[in-house]
Amino acid sequence: MRIVDVVQRSLMLLAILLFLMPLTAAAQDQVRILQSNAAGDRVHIIDAATNKVVAEIKGIEAAHGITASPDASRIYVSNEADETLDVADAKTLTVVKKIPLSGRPNNIAISPDGRRVYVGIRQAVGNNPGVADVIDTASLTKVKSIRTEGPVHNLYVTPDGRNVVAGDASADGYVSVLDTRTDAPAWSVKLGDNIRPMAISKNPDGSTRSIFVQVGDFNGFVVVDFAARKEVARIKLPPLAAGRTAIPAGSSESHGVAVTADQKTLVVCSRLNNTLYTYSLPDLKPQGAANLTGRGCAWVTLTPDGKRAYAADPVGNSTLVVDLTSMKEVAKIAVGQVPKRNHTMVIPAARPTGTR
């Protein structure tokens, strides 16, 4: 083959690659970190590719819980000031609906199919010690309130969508498990201290395996076996590393917990130690620790690939980014006043016409 033919073919191949590169990039999902601000009036939206704030949703006073629809068309925020669930259009970033609730809301969660949003109410409602409000996302109305064993501070939907797990804000420390098929209480377990953040792991068949529960001023977490419906372990986090100074955290020394999508790693924040820890799953063996530069990490969300953690620092008014492979803090992002709950939203890639 002549040299000129080789060169021509190489140039043609290069041209094809350059043409396809933009199409490949366009086909990738986009990851956004939604960061609420409890003492502000807006939600910050962080691009996980650049770790920059790229947008804001304004006009939500005292935002608490936050989540997004599976198709990333809507963002839902519990509004403590107005006692509403605020619904924002993800494209225009404007609030399009404020849904009245049974009382002051705290954390929220959405079903995997996006048809229901569950809102924890931080007070007794009628004759109920607490409730989880059920929001129908088609009509954007509250359709029911499910009784819980106490006022709800933290609330999550299991990965299979069959249950809601609600944490009691009182000293009794009940975890109430609700059935989403009947919208009724299923069972509960008493842990004896107010329930802080929780995370849920699943079995290979998708059923729920364990609930990891942070409680009171315990610098660690409780393990609840879902099938056995009981506490099976309490794991204390490692002591403060040499040269580190404890950060007083009041009654929530361990605050912020998440499970990677591959179900291999548990990520746990210690406000007291200002450190993010990882444990292997399901054996819960310590893996690593990332010492942080903020003033106490408190809530955490993960990228879908499980490579990075975004930890809210409510005292330092920032979101801290940790590389979970190297266990190093790689970025500090300035956000609003007292950032708390955060959530990972995935914007699905636009598919070419004719594909499914």
C-alpha positions as CSV (number, residue, x, y, z in Angstrom):
1,M,0.0,0.0,0.0
2,R,1.3,3.4,-1.0
3,I,2.2,5.9,1.8
4,V,-0.3,8.4,0.3
5,D,-3.1,5.8,0.7
6,V,-2.2,5.2,4.3
7,V,-2.2,8.9,5.0
8,Q,-5.6,9.3,3.3
9,R,-7.2,6.5,5.2
10,S,-5.8,7.8,8.5
11,L,-7.2,11.2,7.8
12,M,-10.6,9.7,7.0
13,L,-10.6,7.7,10.2
14,L,-9.6,10.8,12.2
15,A,-12.5,12.8,10.6
16,I,-15.0,10.1,11.5
17,L,-13.7,10.0,15.1
18,L,-14.0,13.8,15.4
19,F,-17.5,13.7,14.0
20,L,-18.6,11.0,16.5
21,M,-17.0,12.6,19.6
22,P,-19.7,15.2,20.1
23,L,-22.4,12.6,19.6
24,T,-20.8,10.4,22.3
25,A,-20.6,13.3,24.7
26,A,-24.2,14.2,24.1
27,A,-25.3,10.7,24.9
28,Q,-23.9,10.8,28.4
29,D,-26.1,11.3,31.4
30,Q,-25.5,14.5,33.3
31,V,-25.2,14.4,37.1
32,R,-26.3,17.3,39.3
33,I,-26.0,17.6,43.1
34,L,-29.0,19.4,44.6
35,Q,-28.0,21.2,47.8
36,S,-30.7,22.7,50.1
37,N,-30.0,25.6,52.4
38,A,-31.9,25.5,55.7
39,A,-31.2,29.2,56.6
40,G,-31.5,30.6,53.1
41,D,-34.2,30.9,50.5
42,R,-32.8,28.9,47.6
43,V,-31.4,25.5,46.4
44,H,-28.0,25.4,44.8
45,I,-27.4,23.0,41.8
46,I,-23.9,21.7,41.4
47,D,-22.5,20.2,38.2
48,A,-20.7,17.0,39.3
49,A,-18.5,17.1,36.2
50,T,-17.0,20.5,37.1
51,N,-17.9,20.8,40.8
52,K,-19.3,24.3,40.1
53,V,-22.7,25.8,41.0
54,V,-24.5,26.1,37.7
55,A,-28.0,27.2,38.8
56,E,-30.2,28.1,41.7
57,I,-33.9,27.6,42.6
58,K,-35.0,30.8,44.4
59,G,-37.8,31.6,46.7
60,I,-37.9,28.5,48.9
61,E,-37.5,29.7,52.5
62,A,-36.1,27.2,55.0
63,A,-35.7,24.3,52.6
64,H,-35.4,20.9,54.3
65,G,-35.8,17.7,52.3
66,I,-35.0,17.6,48.6
67,T,-35.4,15.0,45.8
68,A,-36.0,14.8,42.0
69,S,-38.3,12.9,39.7
70,P,-36.6,9.9,38.0
71,D,-36.8,11.7,34.6
72,A,-35.3,14.9,36.1
73,S,-38.2,17.0,35.0
74,R,-39.1,18.1,38.5
75,I,-37.4,19.0,41.8
76,Y,-39.3,18.6,45.0
77,V,-38.4,20.5,48.2
78,S,-40.1,20.5,51.6
79,N,-40.6,24.1,52.8
80,E,-40.6,24.4,56.6
81,A,-41.6,28.1,56.5
82,D,-44.8,27.6,54.5
83,E,-45.4,24.0,55.5
84,T,-45.7,23.0,51.9
85,L,-44.0,20.6,49.4
86,D,-42.7,23.0,46.7
87,V,-42.5,21.6,43.2
88,A,-40.0,23.2,40.8
89,D,-39.7,22.8,37.0
90,A,-36.2,21.5,36.5
91,K,-35.8,23.4,33.2
92,T,-37.1,26.8,34.2
93,L,-36.0,26.5,37.9
94,T,-39.3,28.1,39.0
95,V,-41.7,26.8,41.7
96,V,-44.8,25.8,39.8
97,K,-46.8,24.3,42.7
98,K,-46.9,24.6,46.5
99,I,-48.8,21.6,48.0
100,P,-50.2,22.1,51.6
101,L,-49.1,19.5,54.1
102,S,-50.3,18.2,57.4
103,G,-47.7,20.2,59.4
104,R,-44.1,21.2,59.4
105,P,-42.2,19.0,57.0
106,N,-38.7,17.5,57.3
107,N,-37.1,15.0,55.0
108,I,-38.8,13.7,51.8
109,A,-38.3,10.7,49.4
110,I,-39.7,9.7,46.1
111,S,-40.8,6.2,44.9
112,P,-38.6,4.6,42.2
113,D,-41.4,5.0,39.6
114,G,-41.9,8.7,40.5
115,R,-45.6,8.4,41.2
116,R,-45.4,9.2,44.9
117,V,-43.5,11.6,47.1
118,Y,-43.5,10.9,50.8
119,V,-43.0,13.7,53.3
120,G,-42.1,13.3,56.9
121,I,-44.1,15.6,59.3
122,R,-42.1,16.8,62.3
123,Q,-45.1,16.9,64.8
124,A,-48.1,15.0,66.0
125,V,-51.1,15.2,63.7
126,G,-54.6,14.7,65.2
127,N,-54.5,11.5,67.2
128,N,-51.3,10.3,65.5
129,P,-47.9,10.7,67.1
130,G,-46.6,11.4,63.7
131,V,-47.4,10.9,60.0
132,A,-45.9,10.6,56.5
133,D,-47.9,12.6,54.0
134,V,-48.4,10.9,50.6
135,I,-48.2,13.2,47.5
136,D,-49.6,12.0,44.2
137,T,-47.2,13.4,41.6
138,A,-49.8,13.2,38.7
139,S,-52.4,15.5,40.5
140,L,-49.8,17.2,42.7
141,T,-52.1,16.8,45.8
142,K,-51.8,15.2,49.2
143,V,-53.8,12.0,49.0
144,K,-53.2,10.4,52.4
145,S,-51.3,10.6,55.7
146,I,-49.8,7.4,57.1
147,R,-49.5,7.0,60.9
148,T,-46.0,6.6,62.3
149,E,-44.7,5.9,65.8
150,G,-43.5,9.4,66.3
151,P,-42.9,12.8,64.7
152,V,-40.8,12.1,61.5
153,H,-37.5,13.7,61.0
154,N,-35.9,11.4,58.4
155,L,-37.7,9.4,55.8
156,Y,-36.6,7.1,52.9
157,V,-38.1,4.8,50.3
158,T,-36.5,1.3,50.0
159,P,-34.8,0.5,46.7
160,D,-37.5,-1.8,45.6
161,G,-40.2,0.8,46.4
162,R,-42.2,-1.5,48.6
163,N,-41.7,0.3,51.8
164,V,-41.1,3.7,53.4
165,V,-38.7,3.9,56.4
166,A,-39.5,6.8,58.7
167,G,-37.3,7.9,61.7
168,D,-38.8,9.2,64.9
169,A,-37.5,12.6,66.1
170,S,-38.3,11.9,69.8
171,A,-36.3,10.2,72.5
172,D,-38.2,6.9,71.9
173,G,-36.4,6.5,68.6
174,Y,-38.7,4.4,66.6
175,V,-38.0,3.4,63.0
176,S,-41.5,3.0,61.4
177,V,-41.7,0.9,58.3
178,L,-44.7,1.6,56.0
179,D,-46.2,-0.5,53.2
180,T,-46.4,1.5,50.0
181,R,-48.9,-0.9,48.4
182,T,-51.5,-0.3,51.1
183,D,-50.2,3.1,52.4
184,A,-50.4,1.7,55.9
185,P,-48.0,0.9,58.8
186,A,-46.2,-2.4,58.5
187,W,-43.9,-2.8,61.5
188,S,-41.5,-0.8,63.7
189,V,-38.4,-1.2,65.8
190,K,-37.5,0.9,68.8
191,L,-33.9,2.1,69.1
192,G,-34.2,4.3,72.2
193,D,-32.8,7.6,70.8
194,N,-33.9,10.1,68.3
195,I,-33.3,9.0,64.7
196,R,-30.9,10.8,62.5
197,P,-30.0,10.0,58.9
198,M,-30.4,6.5,57.5
199,A,-29.3,4.5,54.5
200,I,-30.7,1.3,53.1
201,S,-28.9,-1.7,51.4
202,K,-30.5,-4.3,49.2
203,N,-30.1,-8.0,48.5
204,P,-29.1,-9.3,45.0
205,D,-32.8,-9.8,44.2
206,G,-33.5,-6.2,45.0
207,S,-35.2,-6.8,48.3
208,T,-34.2,-4.8,51.4
209,R,-31.3,-6.1,53.4
210,S,-30.3,-3.7,56.1
211,I,-31.1,-0.2,57.5
212,F,-28.1,1.8,58.7
213,V,-29.4,4.2,61.3
214,Q,-27.6,7.1,63.0
215,V,-29.0,7.9,66.5
216,G,-28.7,10.7,69.0
217,D,-25.1,11.5,70.1
218,F,-23.7,8.1,69.2
219,N,-20.6,8.6,67.0
220,G,-21.4,5.6,64.9
221,F,-24.5,3.8,63.5
222,V,-27.0,1.1,64.3
223,V,-27.6,-1.9,61.9
224,V,-31.2,-3.1,61.6
225,D,-31.8,-6.4,59.9
226,F,-34.8,-5.8,57.7
227,A,-36.0,-9.4,57.4
228,A,-35.6,-10.1,61.1
229,R,-37.1,-6.7,62.0
230,K,-34.5,-6.0,64.8
231,E,-31.3,-4.3,65.7
232,V,-28.3,-6.6,65.1
233,A,-25.3,-4.3,65.7
234,R,-24.0,-0.9,66.9
235,I,-20.8,0.1,65.3
236,K,-18.7,2.9,66.8
237,L,-16.7,5.0,64.4
238,P,-12.9,5.1,64.8
239,P,-11.4,7.6,67.3
240,L,-10.2,11.0,66.2
241,A,-7.0,10.8,64.2
242,A,-3.8,12.1,65.7
243,G,-3.5,15.9,65.3
244,R,-7.2,16.4,64.6
245,T,-9.4,18.5,66.8
246,A,-13.0,17.4,67.7
247,I,-15.8,19.6,66.5
248,P,-18.6,19.9,69.0
249,A,-21.7,18.5,67.3
250,G,-24.4,18.6,70.0
251,S,-26.6,15.6,69.8
252,S,-25.6,14.4,66.3
253,E,-22.0,13.3,66.3
254,S,-22.4,10.9,63.5
255,H,-24.6,12.5,60.8
256,G,-24.8,11.6,57.1
257,V,-24.8,8.1,55.7
258,A,-25.2,6.5,52.2
259,V,-24.7,3.2,50.3
260,T,-23.0,3.1,46.9
261,A,-25.1,1.9,44.0
262,D,-23.1,-1.3,43.6
263,Q,-23.9,-2.2,47.2
264,K,-20.3,-2.6,48.1
265,T,-19.6,0.4,50.3
266,L,-21.2,2.2,53.2
267,V,-20.2,5.9,53.5
268,V,-20.5,7.5,56.9
269,C,-20.0,11.1,58.1
270,S,-18.7,12.0,61.6
271,R,-19.4,15.6,62.5
272,L,-17.4,15.1,65.7
273,N,-14.3,13.9,63.8
274,N,-15.0,16.0,60.7
275,T,-14.2,12.9,58.8
276,L,-15.9,10.7,56.2
277,Y,-15.4,7.0,56.7
278,T,-16.1,4.0,54.4
279,Y,-17.0,0.4,55.3
280,S,-17.2,-2.6,53.1
281,L,-20.6,-4.3,52.5
282,P,-22.0,-6.6,53.6
283,D,-19.3,-7.4,56.2
284,L,-19.0,-3.8,57.5
285,K,-15.2,-3.9,57.7
286,P,-13.5,-0.4,58.0
287,Q,-11.9,0.6,54.7
288,G,-10.8,4.2,54.8
289,A,-11.1,7.7,56.2
290,A,-11.0,11.1,54.6
291,N,-10.2,14.0,56.9
292,L,-12.1,17.1,55.8
293,T,-11.2,20.8,55.9
294,G,-14.7,22.0,56.8
295,R,-16.4,22.5,60.1
296,G,-18.2,19.2,60.4
297,C,-19.8,17.1,57.6
298,A,-23.4,16.3,58.2
299,W,-25.3,15.1,55.1
300,V,-23.9,13.1,52.2
301,T,-25.0,12.0,48.7
302,L,-23.0,10.0,46.1
303,T,-22.5,10.0,42.4
304,P,-24.1,7.1,40.6
305,D,-20.8,5.5,39.9
306,G,-19.9,5.5,43.6
307,K,-16.6,7.4,43.0
308,R,-17.4,10.6,44.8
309,A,-19.2,11.8,47.9
310,Y,-20.7,15.3,48.4
311,A,-20.9,16.1,52.1
312,A,-22.8,19.2,53.3
313,D,-21.0,21.4,55.9
314,P,-23.7,23.4,57.5
315,V,-21.3,25.5,59.7
316,G,-18.9,26.3,56.9
317,N,-21.6,26.9,54.3
318,S,-20.0,24.6,51.8
319,T,-20.4,21.3,50.1
320,L,-17.2,19.1,50.4
321,V,-16.3,16.7,47.6
322,V,-14.5,13.5,48.5
323,D,-12.8,11.1,46.0
324,L,-13.8,7.7,47.4
325,T,-10.9,5.9,45.7
326,S,-8.1,8.0,47.2
327,M,-10.2,9.1,50.2
328,K,-9.1,12.7,49.7
329,E,-11.1,15.9,49.7
330,V,-10.8,17.2,46.2
331,A,-13.1,20.3,46.2
332,K,-14.9,22.7,48.5
333,I,-18.0,24.4,46.9
334,A,-19.4,27.6,48.5
335,V,-23.2,27.3,48.7
336,G,-25.9,29.0,50.7
337,Q,-26.6,29.5,54.4
338,V,-26.6,26.3,56.5
339,P,-26.6,23.7,53.8
340,K,-28.2,20.5,54.9
341,R,-30.0,17.8,52.8
342,N,-28.5,17.1,49.4
343,H,-29.6,14.7,46.6
344,T,-28.1,13.4,43.4
345,M,-30.1,14.0,40.3
346,V,-29.3,12.3,37.0
347,I,-30.5,14.0,33.8
348,P,-31.0,11.2,31.3
349,A,-29.1,11.5,28.0
350,A,-31.2,12.6,25.0
351,R,-31.7,9.5,22.8
352,P,-31.5,9.7,19.0
353,T,-34.8,9.6,17.2
354,G,-36.0,6.0,16.7
355,T,-34.1,4.5,19.6
356,R,-35.8,3.0,22.7
